[in-house]
Amino acid sequence: PARYPPDQKLSNWVNSQRSEYQRMQKGKTSHMNKERIQALEGLAFQWSIGKDIWSEKGWYVKFKCLAEFHRILGTTAVPAQYPPDQKLGTWVMKQRSQYQLMQNGKTSSMNK
């Protein structure tokens, strides 16, 4: 992960390896080389921590927040501006939007 509190130095080093790899891929000066790539890939190193990895985890985090909101208030109608969690209202609106796309036979994050 980009942030790994138990060992921030390791986290920084891993991020640096990813940056050096990207620089090499773009033909820029880099400390990355084939031997280092092979060594890291031998550990199943993930060169990219793309959105798909985090969106799944993030979805469940927000789902738990919505479940708590429902438990306390008895509704899932989260206001767009909800001070305790500003992003929850936006997330709920996105879920509804993606659901509508799916219902209309269009590509949605819910039918991928």
Phi and psi restraints in degrees (range 20) as a CNS / XPLOR table:
assign (resid 1 and name C) (resid 2 and name N)
       (resid 2 and name CA) (resid 2 and name C) 1.0 -61.6 20.0 2
assign (resid 2 and name N) (resid 2 and name CA)
       (resid 2 and name C) (resid 3 and name N) 1.0 -32.7 20.0 2
assign (resid 2 and name C) (resid 3 and name N)
       (resid 3 and name CA) (resid 3 and name C) 1.0 -124.4 20.0 2
assign (resid 3 and name N) (resid 3 and name CA)
       (resid 3 and name C) (resid 4 and name N) 1.0 125.6 20.0 2
assign (resid 3 and name C) (resid 4 and name N)
       (resid 4 and name CA) (resid 4 and name C) 1.0 -134.5 20.0 2
assign (resid 4 and name N) (resid 4 and name CA)
       (resid 4 and name C) (resid 5 and name N) 1.0 85.9 20.0 2
assign (resid 4 and name C) (resid 5 and name N)
       (resid 5 and name CA) (resid 5 and name C) 1.0 -50.7 20.0 2
assign (resid 5 and name N) (resid 5 and name CA)
       (resid 5 and name C) (resid 6 and name N) 1.0 -36.5 20.0 2
assign (resid 5 and name C) (resid 6 and name N)
       (resid 6 and name CA) (resid 6 and name C) 1.0 -61.1 20.0 2
assign (resid 6 and name N) (resid 6 and name CA)
       (resid 6 and name C) (resid 7 and name N) 1.0 -26.1 20.0 2
assign (resid 6 and name C) (resid 7 and name N)
       (resid 7 and name CA) (resid 7 and name C) 1.0 -151.3 20.0 2
assign (resid 7 and name N) (resid 7 and name CA)
       (resid 7 and name C) (resid 8 and name N) 1.0 82.3 20.0 2
assign (resid 7 and name C) (resid 8 and name N)
       (resid 8 and name CA) (resid 8 and name C) 1.0 -64.4 20.0 2
assign (resid 8 and name N) (resid 8 and name CA)
       (resid 8 and name C) (resid 9 and name N) 1.0 -31.3 20.0 2
assign (resid 8 and name C) (resid 9 and name N)
       (resid 9 and name CA) (resid 9 and name C) 1.0 -64.7 20.0 2
assign (resid 9 and name N) (resid 9 and name CA)
       (resid 9 and name C) (resid 10 and name N) 1.0 -39.9 20.0 2
assign (resid 9 and name C) (resid 10 and name N)
       (resid 10 and name CA) (resid 10 and name C) 1.0 -64.0 20.0 2
assign (resid 10 and name N) (resid 10 and name CA)
       (resid 10 and name C) (resid 11 and name N) 1.0 -44.3 20.0 2
assign (resid 10 and name C) (resid 11 and name N)
       (resid 11 and name CA) (resid 11 and name C) 1.0 -57.8 20.0 2
assign (resid 11 and name N) (resid 11 and name CA)
       (resid 11 and name C) (resid 12 and name N) 1.0 -45.5 20.0 2
assign (resid 11 and name C) (resid 12 and name N)
       (resid 12 and name CA) (resid 12 and name C) 1.0 -62.7 20.0 2
assign (resid 12 and name N) (resid 12 and name CA)
       (resid 12 and name C) (resid 13 and name N) 1.0 -41.4 20.0 2
assign (resid 12 and name C) (resid 13 and name N)
       (resid 13 and name CA) (resid 13 and name C) 1.0 -63.8 20.0 2
assign (resid 13 and name N) (resid 13 and name CA)
       (resid 13 and name C) (resid 14 and name N) 1.0 -45.5 20.0 2
assign (resid 13 and name C) (resid 14 and name N)
       (resid 14 and name CA) (resid 14 and name C) 1.0 -60.1 20.0 2
assign (resid 14 and name N) (resid 14 and name CA)
       (resid 14 and name C) (resid 15 and name N) 1.0 -45.4 20.0 2
assign (resid 14 and name C) (resid 15 and name N)
       (resid 15 and name CA) (resid 15 and name C) 1.0 -61.9 20.0 2
assign (resid 15 and name N) (resid 15 and name CA)
       (resid 15 and name C) (resid 16 and name N) 1.0 -36.7 20.0 2
assign (resid 15 and name C) (resid 16 and name N)
       (resid 16 and name CA) (resid 16 and name C) 1.0 -64.8 20.0 2
assign (resid 16 and name N) (resid 16 and name CA)
       (resid 16 and name C) (resid 17 and name N) 1.0 -39.6 20.0 2
assign (resid 16 and name C) (resid 17 and name N)
       (resid 17 and name CA) (resid 17 and name C) 1.0 -62.0 20.0 2
assign (resid 17 and name N) (resid 17 and name CA)
       (resid 17 and name C) (resid 18 and name N) 1.0 -42.0 20.0 2
assign (resid 17 and name C) (resid 18 and name N)
       (resid 18 and name CA) (resid 18 and name C) 1.0 -63.0 20.0 2
assign (resid 18 and name N) (resid 18 and name CA)
       (resid 18 and name C) (resid 19 and name N) 1.0 -42.5 20.0 2
assign (resid 18 and name C) (resid 19 and name N)
       (resid 19 and name CA) (resid 19 and name C) 1.0 -64.4 20.0 2
assign (resid 19 and name N) (resid 19 and name CA)
       (resid 19 and name C) (resid 20 and name N) 1.0 -44.1 20.0 2
assign (resid 19 and name C) (resid 20 and name N)
       (resid 20 and name CA) (resid 20 and name C) 1.0 -63.4 20.0 2
assign (resid 20 and name N) (resid 20 and name CA)
       (resid 20 and name C) (resid 21 and name N) 1.0 -38.9 20.0 2
assign (resid 20 and name C) (resid 21 and name N)
       (resid 21 and name CA) (resid 21 and name C) 1.0 -62.5 20.0 2
assign (resid 21 and name N) (resid 21 and name CA)
       (resid 21 and name C) (resid 22 and name N) 1.0 -44.9 20.0 2
assign (resid 21 and name C) (resid 22 and name N)
       (resid 22 and name CA) (resid 22 and name C) 1.0 -63.0 20.0 2
assign (resid 22 and name N) (resid 22 and name CA)
       (resid 22 and name C) (resid 23 and name N) 1.0 -40.7 20.0 2
assign (resid 22 and name C) (resid 23 and name N)
       (resid 23 and name CA) (resid 23 and name C) 1.0 -61.0 20.0 2
assign (resid 23 and name N) (resid 23 and name CA)
       (resid 23 and name C) (resid 24 and name N) 1.0 -43.7 20.0 2
assign (resid 23 and name C) (resid 24 and name N)
       (resid 24 and name CA) (resid 24 and name C) 1.0 -62.4 20.0 2
assign (resid 24 and name N) (resid 24 and name CA)
       (resid 24 and name C) (resid 25 and name N) 1.0 -42.9 20.0 2
assign (resid 24 and name C) (resid 25 and name N)
       (resid 25 and name CA) (resid 25 and name C) 1.0 -60.9 20.0 2
assign (resid 25 and name N) (resid 25 and name CA)
       (resid 25 and name C) (resid 26 and name N) 1.0 -30.5 20.0 2
assign (resid 25 and name C) (resid 26 and name N)
       (resid 26 and name CA) (resid 26 and name C) 1.0 -89.1 20.0 2
assign (resid 26 and name N) (resid 26 and name CA)
       (resid 26 and name C) (resid 27 and name N) 1.0 2.9 20.0 2
assign (resid 26 and name C) (resid 27 and name N)
       (resid 27 and name CA) (resid 27 and name C) 1.0 79.0 20.0 2
assign (resid 27 and name N) (resid 27 and name CA)
       (resid 27 and name C) (resid 28 and name N) 1.0 16.4 20.0 2
assign (resid 27 and name C) (resid 28 and name N)
       (resid 28 and name CA) (resid 28 and name C) 1.0 -92.7 20.0 2
assign (resid 28 and name N) (resid 28 and name CA)
       (resid 28 and name C) (resid 29 and name N) 1.0 165.6 20.0 2
assign (resid 28 and name C) (resid 29 and name N)
       (resid 29 and name CA) (resid 29 and name C) 1.0 -61.2 20.0 2
assign (resid 29 and name N) (resid 29 and name CA)
       (resid 29 and name C) (resid 30 and name N) 1.0 131.7 20.0 2
assign (resid 29 and name C) (resid 30 and name N)
       (resid 30 and name CA) (resid 30 and name C) 1.0 -150.4 20.0 2
assign (resid 30 and name N) (resid 30 and name CA)
       (resid 30 and name C) (resid 31 and name N) 1.0 153.1 20.0 2
assign (resid 30 and name C) (resid 31 and name N)
       (resid 31 and name CA) (resid 31 and name C) 1.0 -86.7 20.0 2
assign (resid 31 and name N) (resid 31 and name CA)
       (resid 31 and name C) (resid 32 and name N) 1.0 -5.2 20.0 2
assign (resid 31 and name C) (resid 32 and name N)
       (resid 32 and name CA) (resid 32 and name C) 1.0 -76.7 20.0 2
assign (resid 32 and name N) (resid 32 and name CA)
       (resid 32 and name C) (resid 33 and name N) 1.0 143.8 20.0 2
assign (resid 32 and name C) (resid 33 and name N)
       (resid 33 and name CA) (resid 33 and name C) 1.0 -143.8 20.0 2
assign (resid 33 and name N) (resid 33 and name CA)
       (resid 33 and name C) (resid 34 and name N) 1.0 174.3 20.0 2
assign (resid 33 and name C) (resid 34 and name N)
       (resid 34 and name CA) (resid 34 and name C) 1.0 -60.0 20.0 2
assign (resid 34 and name N) (resid 34 and name CA)
       (resid 34 and name C) (resid 35 and name N) 1.0 -39.2 20.0 2
assign (resid 34 and name C) (resid 35 and name N)
       (resid 35 and name CA) (resid 35 and name C) 1.0 -64.1 20.0 2
assign (resid 35 and name N) (resid 35 and name CA)
       (resid 35 and name C) (resid 36 and name N) 1.0 -42.6 20.0 2
assign (resid 35 and name C) (resid 36 and name N)
       (resid 36 and name CA) (resid 36 and name C) 1.0 -66.7 20.0 2
assign (resid 36 and name N) (resid 36 and name CA)
       (resid 36 and name C) (resid 37 and name N) 1.0 -40.2 20.0 2
assign (resid 36 and name C) (resid 37 and name N)
       (resid 37 and name CA) (resid 37 and name C) 1.0 -60.1 20.0 2
assign (resid 37 and name N) (resid 37 and name CA)
       (resid 37 and name C) (resid 38 and name N) 1.0 -47.6 20.0 2
assign (resid 37 and name C) (resid 38 and name N)
       (resid 38 and name CA) (resid 38 and name C) 1.0 -61.6 20.0 2
assign (resid 38 and name N) (resid 38 and name CA)
       (resid 38 and name C) (resid 39 and name N) 1.0 -41.9 20.0 2
assign (resid 38 and name C) (resid 39 and name N)
       (resid 39 and name CA) (resid 39 and name C) 1.0 -62.6 20.0 2
assign (resid 39 and name N) (resid 39 and name CA)
       (resid 39 and name C) (resid 40 and name N) 1.0 -45.4 20.0 2
assign (resid 39 and name C) (resid 40 and name N)
       (resid 40 and name CA) (resid 40 and name C) 1.0 -67.6 20.0 2
assign (resid 40 and name N) (resid 40 and name CA)
       (resid 40 and name C) (resid 41 and name N) 1.0 -41.3 20.0 2
assign (resid 40 and name C) (resid 41 and name N)
       (resid 41 and name CA) (resid 41 and name C) 1.0 -66.9 20.0 2
assign (resid 41 and name N) (resid 41 and name CA)
       (resid 41 and name C) (resid 42 and name N) 1.0 -25.7 20.0 2
assign (resid 41 and name C) (resid 42 and name N)
       (resid 42 and name CA) (resid 42 and name C) 1.0 -64.1 20.0 2
assign (resid 42 and name N) (resid 42 and name CA)
       (resid 42 and name C) (resid 43 and name N) 1.0 -19.4 20.0 2
assign (resid 42 and name C) (resid 43 and name N)
       (resid 43 and name CA) (resid 43 and name C) 1.0 -100.3 20.0 2
assign (resid 43 and name N) (resid 43 and name CA)
       (resid 43 and name C) (resid 44 and name N) 1.0 11.5 20.0 2
assign (resid 43 and name C) (resid 44 and name N)
       (resid 44 and name CA) (resid 44 and name C) 1.0 59.9 20.0 2
assign (resid 44 and name N) (resid 44 and name CA)
       (resid 44 and name C) (resid 45 and name N) 1.0 39.4 20.0 2
assign (resid 44 and name C) (resid 45 and name N)
       (resid 45 and name CA) (resid 45 and name C) 1.0 -60.9 20.0 2
assign (resid 45 and name N) (resid 45 and name CA)
       (resid 45 and name C) (resid 46 and name N) 1.0 136.9 20.0 2
assign (resid 45 and name C) (resid 46 and name N)
       (resid 46 and name CA) (resid 46 and name C) 1.0 -96.3 20.0 2
assign (resid 46 and name N) (resid 46 and name CA)
       (resid 46 and name C) (resid 47 and name N) 1.0 113.8 20.0 2
assign (resid 46 and name C) (resid 47 and name N)
       (resid 47 and name CA) (resid 47 and name C) 1.0 -73.0 20.0 2
assign (resid 47 and name N) (resid 47 and name CA)
       (resid 47 and name C) (resid 48 and name N) 1.0 -25.4 20.0 2
assign (resid 47 and name C) (resid 48 and name N)
       (resid 48 and name CA) (resid 48 and name C) 1.0 -127.1 20.0 2
assign (resid 48 and name N) (resid 48 and name CA)
       (resid 48 and name C) (resid 49 and name N) 1.0 138.0 20.0 2
assign (resid 48 and name C) (resid 49 and name N)
       (resid 49 and name CA) (resid 49 and name C) 1.0 -111.4 20.0 2
assign (resid 49 and name N) (resid 49 and name CA)
       (resid 49 and name C) (resid 50 and name N) 1.0 61.0 20.0 2
assign (resid 49 and name C) (resid 50 and name N)
       (resid 50 and name CA) (resid 50 and name C) 1.0 -57.2 20.0 2
assign (resid 50 and name N) (resid 50 and name CA)
       (resid 50 and name C) (resid 51 and name N) 1.0 169.8 20.0 2
assign (resid 50 and name C) (resid 51 and name N)
       (resid 51 and name CA) (resid 51 and name C) 1.0 -58.8 20.0 2
assign (resid 51 and name N) (resid 51 and name CA)
       (resid 51 and name C) (resid 52 and name N) 1.0 -33.1 20.0 2
assign (resid 51 and name C) (resid 52 and name N)
       (resid 52 and name CA) (resid 52 and name C) 1.0 -60.5 20.0 2
assign (resid 52 and name N) (resid 52 and name CA)
       (resid 52 and name C) (resid 53 and name N) 1.0 -37.4 20.0 2
assign (resid 52 and name C) (resid 53 and name N)
       (resid 53 and name CA) (resid 53 and name C) 1.0 -64.7 20.0 2
assign (resid 53 and name N) (resid 53 and name CA)
       (resid 53 and name C) (resid 54 and name N) 1.0 -46.5 20.0 2
assign (resid 53 and name C) (resid 54 and name N)
       (resid 54 and name CA) (resid 54 and name C) 1.0 -81.5 20.0 2
assign (resid 54 and name N) (resid 54 and name CA)
       (resid 54 and name C) (resid 55 and name N) 1.0 -29.4 20.0 2
assign (resid 54 and name C) (resid 55 and name N)
       (resid 55 and name CA) (resid 55 and name C) 1.0 -65.4 20.0 2
assign (resid 55 and name N) (resid 55 and name CA)
       (resid 55 and name C) (resid 56 and name N) 1.0 -36.8 20.0 2
assign (resid 55 and name C) (resid 56 and name N)
       (resid 56 and name CA) (resid 56 and name C) 1.0 -63.3 20.0 2
assign (resid 56 and name N) (resid 56 and name CA)
       (resid 56 and name C) (resid 57 and name N) 1.0 -47.4 20.0 2
assign (resid 56 and name C) (resid 57 and name N)
       (resid 57 and name CA) (resid 57 and name C) 1.0 -64.7 20.0 2
assign (resid 57 and name N) (resid 57 and name CA)
       (resid 57 and name C) (resid 58 and name N) 1.0 -45.3 20.0 2
assign (resid 57 and name C) (resid 58 and name N)
       (resid 58 and name CA) (resid 58 and name C) 1.0 -61.1 20.0 2
assign (resid 58 and name N) (resid 58 and name CA)
       (resid 58 and name C) (resid 59 and name N) 1.0 -35.3 20.0 2
assign (resid 58 and name C) (resid 59 and name N)
       (resid 59 and name CA) (resid 59 and name C) 1.0 -61.7 20.0 2
assign (resid 59 and name N) (resid 59 and name CA)
       (resid 59 and name C) (resid 60 and name N) 1.0 -46.1 20.0 2
assign (resid 59 and name C) (resid 60 and name N)
       (resid 60 and name CA) (resid 60 and name C) 1.0 -67.3 20.0 2
assign (resid 60 and name N) (resid 60 and name CA)
       (resid 60 and name C) (resid 61 and name N) 1.0 -34.0 20.0 2
assign (resid 60 and name C) (resid 61 and name N)
       (resid 61 and name CA) (resid 61 and name C) 1.0 -62.9 20.0 2
assign (resid 61 and name N) (resid 61 and name CA)
       (resid 61 and name C) (resid 62 and name N) 1.0 -48.8 20.0 2
assign (resid 61 and name C) (resid 62 and name N)
       (resid 62 and name CA) (resid 62 and name C) 1.0 -67.8 20.0 2
assign (resid 62 and name N) (resid 62 and name CA)
       (resid 62 and name C) (resid 63 and name N) 1.0 -34.5 20.0 2
assign (resid 62 and name C) (resid 63 and name N)
       (resid 63 and name CA) (resid 63 and name C) 1.0 -60.5 20.0 2
assign (resid 63 and name N) (resid 63 and name CA)
       (resid 63 and name C) (resid 64 and name N) 1.0 -42.7 20.0 2
assign (resid 63 and name C) (resid 64 and name N)
       (resid 64 and name CA) (resid 64 and name C) 1.0 -63.6 20.0 2
assign (resid 64 and name N) (resid 64 and name CA)
       (resid 64 and name C) (resid 65 and name N) 1.0 -37.9 20.0 2
assign (resid 64 and name C) (resid 65 and name N)
       (resid 65 and name CA) (resid 65 and name C) 1.0 -63.8 20.0 2
assign (resid 65 and name N) (resid 65 and name CA)
       (resid 65 and name C) (resid 66 and name N) 1.0 -41.7 20.0 2
assign (resid 65 and name C) (resid 66 and name N)
       (resid 66 and name CA) (resid 66 and name C) 1.0 -65.0 20.0 2
assign (resid 66 and name N) (resid 66 and name CA)
       (resid 66 and name C) (resid 67 and name N) 1.0 -40.6 20.0 2
assign (resid 66 and name C) (resid 67 and name N)
       (resid 67 and name CA) (resid 67 and name C) 1.0 -61.5 20.0 2
assign (resid 67 and name N) (resid 67 and name CA)
       (resid 67 and name C) (resid 68 and name N) 1.0 -40.0 20.0 2
assign (resid 67 and name C) (resid 68 and name N)
       (resid 68 and name CA) (resid 68 and name C) 1.0 -67.5 20.0 2
assign (resid 68 and name N) (resid 68 and name CA)
       (resid 68 and name C) (resid 69 and name N) 1.0 -41.8 20.0 2
assign (resid 68 and name C) (resid 69 and name N)
       (resid 69 and name CA) (resid 69 and name C) 1.0 -57.7 20.0 2
assign (resid 69 and name N) (resid 69 and name CA)
       (resid 69 and name C) (resid 70 and name N) 1.0 -46.1 20.0 2
assign (resid 69 and name C) (resid 70 and name N)
       (resid 70 and name CA) (resid 70 and name C) 1.0 -64.0 20.0 2
assign (resid 70 and name N) (resid 70 and name CA)
       (resid 70 and name C) (resid 71 and name N) 1.0 -41.4 20.0 2
assign (resid 70 and name C) (resid 71 and name N)
       (resid 71 and name CA) (resid 71 and name C) 1.0 -60.7 20.0 2
assign (resid 71 and name N) (resid 71 and name CA)
       (resid 71 and name C) (resid 72 and name N) 1.0 -41.8 20.0 2
assign (resid 71 and name C) (resid 72 and name N)
       (resid 72 and name CA) (resid 72 and name C) 1.0 -79.0 20.0 2
assign (resid 72 and name N) (resid 72 and name CA)
       (resid 72 and name C) (resid 73 and name N) 1.0 -44.2 20.0 2
assign (resid 72 and name C) (resid 73 and name N)
       (resid 73 and name CA) (resid 73 and name C) 1.0 -105.3 20.0 2
assign (resid 73 and name N) (resid 73 and name CA)
       (resid 73 and name C) (resid 74 and name N) 1.0 -9.5 20.0 2
assign (resid 73 and name C) (resid 74 and name N)
       (resid 74 and name CA) (resid 74 and name C) 1.0 73.4 20.0 2
assign (resid 74 and name N) (resid 74 and name CA)
       (resid 74 and name C) (resid 75 and name N) 1.0 19.0 20.0 2
assign (resid 74 and name C) (resid 75 and name N)
       (resid 75 and name CA) (resid 75 and name C) 1.0 -149.9 20.0 2
assign (resid 75 and name N) (resid 75 and name CA)
       (resid 75 and name C) (resid 76 and name N) 1.0 159.7 20.0 2
assign (resid 75 and name C) (resid 76 and name N)
       (resid 76 and name CA) (resid 76 and name C) 1.0 -108.2 20.0 2
assign (resid 76 and name N) (resid 76 and name CA)
       (resid 76 and name C) (resid 77 and name N) 1.0 11.4 20.0 2
assign (resid 76 and name C) (resid 77 and name N)
       (resid 77 and name CA) (resid 77 and name C) 1.0 -81.4 20.0 2
assign (resid 77 and name N) (resid 77 and name CA)
       (resid 77 and name C) (resid 78 and name N) 1.0 77.5 20.0 2
assign (resid 77 and name C) (resid 78 and name N)
       (resid 78 and name CA) (resid 78 and name C) 1.0 -78.3 20.0 2
assign (resid 78 and name N) (resid 78 and name CA)
       (resid 78 and name C) (resid 79 and name N) 1.0 127.7 20.0 2
assign (resid 78 and name C) (resid 79 and name N)
       (resid 79 and name CA) (resid 79 and name C) 1.0 -64.2 20.0 2
assign (resid 79 and name N) (resid 79 and name CA)
       (resid 79 and name C) (resid 80 and name N) 1.0 148.9 20.0 2
assign (resid 79 and name C) (resid 80 and name N)
       (resid 80 and name CA) (resid 80 and name C) 1.0 -56.9 20.0 2
assign (resid 80 and name N) (resid 80 and name CA)
       (resid 80 and name C) (resid 81 and name N) 1.0 -36.9 20.0 2
assign (resid 80 and name C) (resid 81 and name N)
       (resid 81 and name CA) (resid 81 and name C) 1.0 -108.6 20.0 2
assign (resid 81 and name N) (resid 81 and name CA)
       (resid 81 and name C) (resid 82 and name N) 1.0 98.2 20.0 2
assign (resid 81 and name C) (resid 82 and name N)
       (resid 82 and name CA) (resid 82 and name C) 1.0 -121.5 20.0 2
assign (resid 82 and name N) (resid 82 and name CA)
       (resid 82 and name C) (resid 83 and name N) 1.0 95.3 20.0 2
assign (resid 82 and name C) (resid 83 and name N)
       (resid 83 and name CA) (resid 83 and name C) 1.0 -49.4 20.0 2
assign (resid 83 and name N) (resid 83 and name CA)
       (resid 83 and name C) (resid 84 and name N) 1.0 -39.5 20.0 2
assign (resid 83 and name C) (resid 84 and name N)
       (resid 84 and name CA) (resid 84 and name C) 1.0 -63.4 20.0 2
assign (resid 84 and name N) (resid 84 and name CA)
       (resid 84 and name C) (resid 85 and name N) 1.0 -26.4 20.0 2
assign (resid 84 and name C) (resid 85 and name N)
       (resid 85 and name CA) (resid 85 and name C) 1.0 -151.7 20.0 2
assign (resid 85 and name N) (resid 85 and name CA)
       (resid 85 and name C) (resid 86 and name N) 1.0 88.3 20.0 2
assign (resid 85 and name C) (resid 86 and name N)
       (resid 86 and name CA) (resid 86 and name C) 1.0 -57.0 20.0 2
assign (resid 86 and name N) (resid 86 and name CA)
       (resid 86 and name C) (resid 87 and name N) 1.0 -30.9 20.0 2
assign (resid 86 and name C) (resid 87 and name N)
       (resid 87 and name CA) (resid 87 and name C) 1.0 -85.4 20.0 2
assign (resid 87 and name N) (resid 87 and name CA)
       (resid 87 and name C) (resid 88 and name N) 1.0 -15.0 20.0 2
assign (resid 87 and name C) (resid 88 and name N)
       (resid 88 and name CA) (resid 88 and name C) 1.0 -64.8 20.0 2
assign (resid 88 and name N) (resid 88 and name CA)
       (resid 88 and name C) (resid 89 and name N) 1.0 -45.4 20.0 2
assign (resid 88 and name C) (resid 89 and name N)
       (resid 89 and name CA) (resid 89 and name C) 1.0 -59.9 20.0 2
assign (resid 89 and name N) (resid 89 and name CA)
       (resid 89 and name C) (resid 90 and name N) 1.0 -41.8 20.0 2
assign (resid 89 and name C) (resid 90 and name N)
       (resid 90 and name CA) (resid 90 and name C) 1.0 -63.7 20.0 2
assign (resid 90 and name N) (resid 90 and name CA)
       (resid 90 and name C) (resid 91 and name N) 1.0 -42.7 20.0 2
assign (resid 90 and name C) (resid 91 and name N)
       (resid 91 and name CA) (resid 91 and name C) 1.0 -62.1 20.0 2
assign (resid 91 and name N) (resid 91 and name CA)
       (resid 91 and name C) (resid 92 and name N) 1.0 -44.3 20.0 2
assign (resid 91 and name C) (resid 92 and name N)
       (resid 92 and name CA) (resid 92 and name C) 1.0 -62.6 20.0 2
assign (resid 92 and name N) (resid 92 and name CA)
       (resid 92 and name C) (resid 93 and name N) 1.0 -43.2 20.0 2
assign (resid 92 and name C) (resid 93 and name N)
       (resid 93 and name CA) (resid 93 and name C) 1.0 -60.7 20.0 2
assign (resid 93 and name N) (resid 93 and name CA)
       (resid 93 and name C) (resid 94 and name N) 1.0 -39.5 20.0 2
assign (resid 93 and name C) (resid 94 and name N)
       (resid 94 and name CA) (resid 94 and name C) 1.0 -65.5 20.0 2
assign (resid 94 and name N) (resid 94 and name CA)
       (resid 94 and name C) (resid 95 and name N) 1.0 -39.8 20.0 2
assign (resid 94 and name C) (resid 95 and name N)
       (resid 95 and name CA) (resid 95 and name C) 1.0 -61.5 20.0 2
assign (resid 95 and name N) (resid 95 and name CA)
       (resid 95 and name C) (resid 96 and name N) 1.0 -43.7 20.0 2
assign (resid 95 and name C) (resid 96 and name N)
       (resid 96 and name CA) (resid 96 and name C) 1.0 -63.8 20.0 2
assign (resid 96 and name N) (resid 96 and name CA)
       (resid 96 and name C) (resid 97 and name N) 1.0 -42.2 20.0 2
assign (resid 96 and name C) (resid 97 and name N)
       (resid 97 and name CA) (resid 97 and name C) 1.0 -62.8 20.0 2
assign (resid 97 and name N) (resid 97 and name CA)
       (resid 97 and name C) (resid 98 and name N) 1.0 -44.9 20.0 2
assign (resid 97 and name C) (resid 98 and name N)
       (resid 98 and name CA) (resid 98 and name C) 1.0 -66.1 20.0 2
assign (resid 98 and name N) (resid 98 and name CA)
       (resid 98 and name C) (resid 99 and name N) 1.0 -35.7 20.0 2
assign (resid 98 and name C) (resid 99 and name N)
       (resid 99 and name CA) (resid 99 and name C) 1.0 -63.6 20.0 2
assign (resid 99 and name N) (resid 99 and name CA)
       (resid 99 and name C) (resid 100 and name N) 1.0 -44.1 20.0 2
assign (resid 99 and name C) (resid 100 and name N)
       (resid 100 and name CA) (resid 100 and name C) 1.0 -62.7 20.0 2
assign (resid 100 and name N) (resid 100 and name CA)
       (resid 100 and name C) (resid 101 and name N) 1.0 -42.1 20.0 2
assign (resid 100 and name C) (resid 101 and name N)
       (resid 101 and name CA) (resid 101 and name C) 1.0 -58.4 20.0 2
assign (resid 101 and name N) (resid 101 and name CA)
       (resid 101 and name C) (resid 102 and name N) 1.0 -46.5 20.0 2
assign (resid 101 and name C) (resid 102 and name N)
       (resid 102 and name CA) (resid 102 and name C) 1.0 -61.4 20.0 2
assign (resid 102 and name N) (resid 102 and name CA)
       (resid 102 and name C) (resid 103 and name N) 1.0 -44.6 20.0 2
assign (resid 102 and name C) (resid 103 and name N)
       (resid 103 and name CA) (resid 103 and name C) 1.0 -61.9 20.0 2
assign (resid 103 and name N) (resid 103 and name CA)
       (resid 103 and name C) (resid 104 and name N) 1.0 -30.0 20.0 2
assign (resid 103 and name C) (resid 104 and name N)
       (resid 104 and name CA) (resid 104 and name C) 1.0 -90.3 20.0 2
assign (resid 104 and name N) (resid 104 and name CA)
       (resid 104 and name C) (resid 105 and name N) 1.0 10.8 20.0 2
assign (resid 104 and name C) (resid 105 and name N)
       (resid 105 and name CA) (resid 105 and name C) 1.0 75.5 20.0 2
assign (resid 105 and name N) (resid 105 and name CA)
       (resid 105 and name C) (resid 106 and name N) 1.0 17.2 20.0 2
assign (resid 105 and name C) (resid 106 and name N)
       (resid 106 and name CA) (resid 106 and name C) 1.0 -99.8 20.0 2
assign (resid 106 and name N) (resid 106 and name CA)
       (resid 106 and name C) (resid 107 and name N) 1.0 163.3 20.0 2
assign (resid 106 and name C) (resid 107 and name N)
       (resid 107 and name CA) (resid 107 and name C) 1.0 -65.9 20.0 2
assign (resid 107 and name N) (resid 107 and name CA)
       (resid 107 and name C) (resid 108 and name N) 1.0 133.4 20.0 2
assign (resid 107 and name C) (resid 108 and name N)
       (resid 108 and name CA) (resid 108 and name C) 1.0 -145.6 20.0 2
assign (resid 108 and name N) (resid 108 and name CA)
       (resid 108 and name C) (resid 109 and name N) 1.0 157.9 20.0 2
assign (resid 108 and name C) (resid 109 and name N)
       (resid 109 and name CA) (resid 109 and name C) 1.0 -65.0 20.0 2
assign (resid 109 and name N) (resid 109 and name CA)
       (resid 109 and name C) (resid 110 and name N) 1.0 -13.5 20.0 2
assign (resid 109 and name C) (resid 110 and name N)
       (resid 110 and name CA) (resid 110 and name C) 1.0 -89.9 20.0 2
assign (resid 110 and name N) (resid 110 and name CA)
       (resid 110 and name C) (resid 111 and name N) 1.0 -10.2 20.0 2
assign (resid 110 and name C) (resid 111 and name N)
       (resid 111 and name CA) (resid 111 and name C) 1.0 -125.9 20.0 2
assign (resid 111 and name N) (resid 111 and name CA)
       (resid 111 and name C) (resid 112 and name N) 1.0 22.5 20.0 2
